[in-house]
């Protein structure tokens, strides 16, 4: 009895049993089993065999590279099946980042974004993996640009109604995040995304952390320098939502000025820039009790006057990029820039401020049309400092 071929079909075996004589050229005999075509062999599976539940990166078609941040590279890609345009953020798995295993920044960001579901917070739909162990991607909602590039490429000052629409959405994102007991710790214009349909979303949660009551000590090396609050610059280790609220105030001021309001090159210069505009804190204030106050607060006493009003005119004159600010708007900025984090306006109170109840009212999101065009210019681009790398 002939031995059965393990790759033979059932029809072939039945033919052998019914006819003991094998003809020289059987016309009805099934052809020998063929190997799968090369296209099927090279095709990657829908599910990765090592990480159950994660699809393969070949399910997406790479279109172009958007940007490279401190904790990952972002690409624009298309879902092969649905044709949907998405953003793929490749996690940086360098030797330094993986000393203690998978990078904590990527774990935090994925965990936070999967927890925080809100229309003004970027959404992570899944994790996908590539051909090697160092290829791990987060699949996120794709946006047209970030707020930093919007301000750079926008012609003239922002309309007050458009500014209020953007600020309201930012406050909504921060309010939702804080209500879930998370702080972002790196809110800045390049971490705020914008779509042409008027939608704004907060992104890049690599430095985010859950906080509690009472607040546990955390590292001071968080928040990009231009958006860092004075208590962090003076060594405070017990903080919570106040660090985000200060950063939101910096973004609101940047929307008005079309440039950062505090732009120091070092921590000392950053304090100098803050005190130059807001004045020096009182000797018995919260900041005077912080670890580095005795060293870094002395030079600020030479500027006791608050000059915030001088930064923002009440009316626009000539070709100025600055958006006019009413007295109510100035009061909102004063609240966000309070030196004491306990007295600093939080997102719910800021969103309900009288500034948003006076004319001109916020533009409805569906009517938002920012005049944003890519400019070709030889003028140097002022880059913000990188995000902090020391986490805690």
N, C-alpha and C positions, 0 to 999 in steps of 0.2 A: 504494500500500500504506500502510495507516494506521500511524502511529508508535506503538510499544508504550509503554504507561505503565510507568515503572519501579516503581511500587507495585502494578501489576496482578498477579493470580495466573495460574498456568499454565492453569487451566481456562478463564479468560476468553479467552486468546490462541487456544486450540484452537477455541472457538466461532466466533471471527471468521474463521478460515481455512476452516471447513466451510461457512459460509453467507455468500455475498457480499452478500446483501440484508439490511439491518438493519431489522427490524420496528419499528413504532411503540412497542409495549409488549411486549417479549419476556418471556413468562412464565417461561422456564427460565434466563434469563440471571442469572449471579451478581451479587450486589449490588456496588456500587463499594467499593473498599477503605475501611475505616473506621479512623480514628485510634484508637490505644490508649485505653482508658478513663482518665479522670483519675486513678483510684486507682493504676494501673500507672505512670503518668507521675510521680506524686509519690513513689512507693515508692523508697527508697534502696537501692542495690546492697549485696549481702552483703560485697563486697570493695571497699575504697576505691580509686579509680582512680589516685591519686597515690602511695600508699604500699602497695606490693604485700604482700599477706599480712595486713594489718590490717583487721579488720572495722569496720563503721560503728557509731556509738553508738546508732543507731536499732534495733539488734538487742537493745537492753536497754530496759526500761521503768523510768523513775525512780520510786522510791517516796518517799523522804524524804532529808533531809540529816542526816548523822551528826555531823560536826564539821569544823572548819577548822584545820589545823595551819600550821606555819611554811612548809612546802614543798608544800602542796596541800590541796584540799577533798575530803572523802570523802562519797560518797552511797551509800545502799542502793538497789539496783536488782534487777530480775527479768529473767532471760534469757527473751526472747519465745518461743523454740523449746522449751527444756527446762524452763522455769518455775522454774529454780534461782535462789535468792536469792544475790546476790553483792555485793561492795563495789566501788565505782568511785572511784578516786582521781584527781581531775583535777589534772594537773601545772600549777603556776603558771608561766605564760609571760608575765611582766611585762617591761617594757622593761629594767629594771635586771637582771633575772635572765637575759635573753637577749643581753647585751652581747657575749659571746663565742660565741654560738650557742645550741644547746639547753642548758637548765640542767644543770649537772654533777651536781646533787643527784638529779635524776630519772634521769639516765643511770646513776649509781652504784646507786641503789636498784633499778632494773629489772635491771641486770646481776647484782647480788648475789643478789636474790631468785630469779632464774632459775637461779643457780648452786647456791644452798643449798636443797636439798630435804630437809625434815625436818618431822615432824608437829608440832613445837613452834615452828616458824618459819612465819609467814604465807606463803601460796603465791600467786604471780602466775601466772595462767593465760594471759594474752595482753594485748596493747596494742590499744586501739581509738581511732578518731579521729572527730571531729565534723564539723560543716558548715564550719568555718573552720580556718585553720592553727593557731590558738591553743587548739584543743580537742583535747587528747591525754589519754587516760585509761589507767590501769592497772586491769585486772580482777583482783580478789583474793578470797580466801576471806572470807566475811562472818562476823563474830563478834557475840555479843550485846552485849558491853560491854567496857570496858577495866578494868584492875585498880584504877585510881584511883577510878572510880565504884563499883566493888565495895566498896572500903573505906569510901567515903563513905556508901553506902546499907545497909551490913551492920549488923545489930543486935548489939551486944555484941562481946566479943573473939572473934577467930577461934579455933576449936578447934585444938589443937596438931597433931592428925592431919591436918586440912585444910590447915594452914599447911605442913606437911611435903610434902604432895602438890603444892601450888603451887610450893614452892621446888625440889623435885626436877625438875619439868618445866622450870623456868627454868634450872637448872643444865644440863639436857640440851641445851637450845637453845644456850646459850653454849658448851658443850663442843663441839658440832658446828660452830658458827661458827668458833671458834678453831682447830679441827683443819683447817679449810679455809683458814687464814691470812687471816681477816678479823676486824677489830675493829669494833664497832658505833659507839662513841663518843657514844651518847646513850641509854643504857638508863635508863628511868624507868618509874614505874607507868602513866603514860598511853601508853607505848609497849609495854605488855604487854597482850594481849587475852585475854578469857576467854569461854568458851561455857558454857551451862547443862549441857552434858554432862560438864563437868569439865575440858575441854581448855584449855590455856594456850598462847599463841603470842607470840613476839617479833615486833615489826613496826617500821615506819618506819626504813628503812636509808639515809636521805638523807645522813647524815654518815659512813656506813660507808666503810672503806678497807682495801685489802689491805696487809698488812705483810710484811716479810721478815726475814732474818737475814744480816747485821746490820741493825738497825733504822735507817731513814732519818729525818732530821729532819722533823717535822710541826708544824702549827700548835697553839698552846695553847688557842685559842678554840673548844673543843669540849666537849660534855657540858653539859646543863642544870645551872645553878649548884648546886642542892641535891644533886646526885648527882656532883659533880666532885671528883676526888681531890686531895689537898693538893699533889702534885708538879706538877699542871697549874696550880694557883693560884700556885705559886712559880716558874713560868716554864720548866718542863721541856719540851724539844722532842723528846727521844728517849724514846719510850714505846711500849708494845704492849698486851698483854692485861691488864695491871695496871689500866688505867683502867676497863675493863669490870668487872673483879672487884670493885673498890671500889663501883661503882654497884650491883652485885648485892647487896653487903652493905647498902647503903642501903635497897634494896627489902625485904630480909629484915627489917631493923629496922623499916621502915614497916609491914610486915605484923603485927609484934608490937605496935607502939605505936598503930596506926591513924592516924598522922600522921608527917610527915618528921622524921627524927632530927636533921638539920642543915639549918636553914632561914635562911640569911643573906640580906640584901638587897643585898649587894655582895660582891666578892671578899674584901675585908678582913674583913667580918662573917662570911663563910663560914668563913674560917680561924679566926676567933675562936670560932665555934660548934663547930668540930671539936676545937680544943684544950681547950675548956671541958669536953668529955666525955671525950676520949681522953688529955688531958694534953699537955704540950709535948714536942717531940722533943729528943733529946740533942744536945749541941753537936757531936759527931762523927758524927751520923747522916747518912743519905742526903739528907734534906731540907735540912740545914744547908749543903750544897754547891751548892744550886741558885741560879740567877741572882738571884732576888728574896729570898733567905733573909736577907741582912743587913738588909733593910728591913722585912720582914714577920714575922720570927720573934721579934723582941724582946718584943712584948707577950704572946706565948704563954708565956714563961718564968715568968710569975706564976702559972700553973696547971700545975704539974708532975705532979699526981696524976691517975691514970686513974679516972674515975667512971662507967664504962660499966655496972657492976653496979647502980648506983643507979637507972639508967633502967628496968631490967627486974626485977620482983619474981620470986622463986622460986615464989610461990603467989599466986593471985588473991584479993583481999579486997574485998567489997562490990561495988558497981556500977562497976567499972573497965573501960575498953575495952582495956586492955593484956593481951596473952596472956602467961601465966607462962613463964619461961625457965629451964631447968635449967643446971647447971654446964657440961654438955657443949655445950649451945646457946650459952652465953656464950663458950666457947672457940672455937666456930665463928665467931662475930662478931669476936672478937679476931683470928683469922686473916685474915678478909676486910678488916679495918681496919688491917692492918699498914702502918706508914709507909713501909717499904721495899718497893717493888713486886716485887722479886725474892723477898722472903719472904712476900708476900701469897698466900693460898690461891687456886689456880686452880679452875676448875669441876670437873674430875675429882676432885681431892682433896676439895673441898667436898661433892660428891655422895656420896663414900665416907666422910664423917665419922661418928664414933661417935654424933652427935646423931640420925642417921636410923636407927640400929640399936637405939635404946632406946625403950621404951614411953612414950607411945602411938605406934604405928607409923603411917606415912603412910596416909591413906585411899586405897583403890583409886580410880582415876579414874572408873570407871563408877558409883561410889557417892557421888561428890562432889555435895553439895546445899547450896550457900551460901544463907543466908537474905538474899537481896538484894531489897529493895523500894524503889521510888522514893519519897523522902521530900519532903513539902511543908513547908519550914521557912523562916523569915525570917532565920536565922542567916547571917552573911556567909560566903561561900565563899573560902577561901584558895587563890589560884591560884599555881601554880608559875611561875618565870621562864620566858620563851620560850627556845626552842632557839637556840644560837649561829648566826649567819649567815656569819661569816668562815670559809671552808673552806680546807683545805690538806692 
